[in-house]
Amino acid sequence: MFLSGRIWLGVVFLGALVTSTSAQQSSPVKTGDFHITQDSARSVYTFSAFAHGHRHGYEEGFHFGNEDYHLLHSPDANKKVARVTGYRHEFGDKKSYMQGFASGYRAGYADSYSGQAFRSTQELTDLAAQVAPDAISQTPAVPRRSYLPKMTTYSFDAGVGRGYQDGFSSAESTAYAPGLGQLATAKCEAEHMAQPDFCGGYGAGFLLGKDDIRSIREFKGESARISQLKH
């Protein structure tokens, strides 16, 4: 779930700058962005502006958290959140991307400043093979008209955003358990019939939210400890 130690920071960010000259043919996003072309969780980032923004934000936050820690600055996970977002219109809905970026930034900053390891994408990678949608299934969010009651088709990205909110605010234990994403997906499917893309995104977002609230709690504990030492 995590890569070990602060020593990997430089390697991670160098790797994140590597780009590909051509995107995968099956991808609807024509871009050389690393997270779309090479990241192991690219099938999630391709279809979710929120998840993609979250990853970019996490990397930026981790960098500035590390910087503040070593420069002995007081922790502030929000002061530089809007400096570099990396957004391009090819990534999809800008509002969703920016919401994901801000959330990821705070979590990355929290992990770095509190001495946690850089979070890998393994959880999303494991889940993506089961929940990421096919390009052909991606349709605009419009009402379906038939003899059945009206239904709204929600997108994979909308599912990620909703899942994130629920995972982050859940009162349940924040301890990671294998299969958590699949359980969240199944719960969503029971509540939202005929919405496989939305619920696939929901499971991915739920994992991100759970991880982030755990990071924020660790960060608050570390911030309180540092404040006590200063006084």
C-alpha positions, -999 to 999 in steps of 0.1 A, spaced: 0 0 0 29 24 7 64 29 -6 89 31 21 107 62 34 113 98 25 143 87 4 119 77 -24 106 112 -29 130 123 -56 126 90 -74 88 93 -74 87 128 -87 112 121 -115 91 91 -125 60 112 -125 76 136 -151 82 108 -176 57 111 -205 48 89 -234 48 102 -270 14 85 -277 -16 76 -256 -31 41 -256 -54 36 -286 -83 26 -263 -80 57 -242 -105 85 -248 -79 110 -236 -52 120 -261 -24 130 -238 11 122 -228 4 125 -191 21 97 -171 -9 88 -151 -29 82 -183 -3 64 -203 19 44 -178 5 45 -143 -7 11 -131 -41 27 -122 -44 45 -155 -78 29 -163 -92 48 -133 -75 81 -141 -85 80 -177 -122 80 -168 -122 101 -137 -111 137 -136 -115 136 -98 -92 106 -93 -67 120 -118 -67 154 -101 -63 137 -67 -32 120 -79 -16 152 -92 -26 170 -60 -12 142 -38 22 145 -55 23 183 -51 12 181 -15 38 155 -7 65 177 -22 55 208 -2 49 188 30 84 175 28 97 210 21 79 225 51 91 197 73 128 201 65 126 239 66 110 237 100 79 256 89 47 253 108 24 228 91 -2 242 68 -18 218 43 -37 245 25 -14 274 19 0 263 -15 -28 241 -27 -35 262 -59 0 269 -71 4 240 -96 -25 219 -106 -14 203 -139 -49 205 -154 -54 203 -191 -88 202 -208 -81 167 -221 -85 155 -185 -122 161 -184 -144 182 -161 -122 209 -146 -144 213 -115 -141 176 -107 -104 176 -113 -98 206 -91 -119 191 -63 -98 159 -65 -66 180 -67 -74 199 -35 -83 167 -16 -52 149 -28 -30 178 -20 -41 179 16 -36 142 20 -2 142 3 10 171 25 -3 153 56 15 121 48 48 138 40 48 162 70 38 135 95 65 112 82 43 87 64 55 70 32 45 81 -3 12 63 -10 13 40 -40 -16 33 -64 -17 -4 -57 -52 -3 -41 -67 14 -72 -47 -9 -95 -61 -40 -78 -96 -26 -80 -94 -11 -115 -94 -45 -133 -128 -51 -119 -145 -17 -118 -130 5 -145 -154 11 -174 -149 4 -211 -148 34 -233 -179 23 -251 -200 24 -220 -192 61 -213 -223 81 -222 -234 116 -212 -253 119 -180 -289 122 -194 -322 108 -183 -333 75 -198 -367 75 -214 -387 43 -216 -418 27 -201 -397 23 -169 -395 51 -142 -371 78 -152 -335 71 -143 -304 93 -145 -272 77 -159 -244 87 -136 -208 86 -148 -178 68 -134 -163 101 -124 -194 111 -105 -192 78 -87 -156 85 -77 -166 119 -62 -195 105 -43 -175 75 -31 -147 98 -19 -172 118 2 -186 87 18 -152 72 25 -138 103 39 -168 110 62 -175 74 72 -176 68 110 -164 33 106 -128 22 113 -103 37 90 -81 6 90 -75 -7 55 -89 -41 48 -85 -61 16 -116 -61 -5 -129 -28 9 -133 -13 -25 -152 -43 -38 -175 -41 -7 -182 -4 -14 -189 -12 -50 -213 -40 -41 -231 -17 -16 -235 9 -42 -249 -16 -68 -275 -27 -43 -286 9 -39 -282 21 -75 -295 -6 -98 -283 -5 -134 -255 20 -127 -223 -2 -131 -201 27 -141 -212 49 -113 -207 22 -87 -173 12 -101 -162 47 -96 -178 48 -62 -156 19 -50 -125 36 -62 -135 69 -46 -143 52 -14 -108 38 -11 -93 73 -17 -115 88 9 -107 62 35 -70 66 29 -72 104 30 -91 106 63 -65 82 78 -37 105 65 -54 136 79 -58 120 114 -21 111 115 -13 146 104 -34 162 131 -17 141 157 18 150 145 8 187 143 -4 186 179 28 170 190 50 196 173 29 224 187 34 210 223 72 208 217 73 245 206 55 255 238 
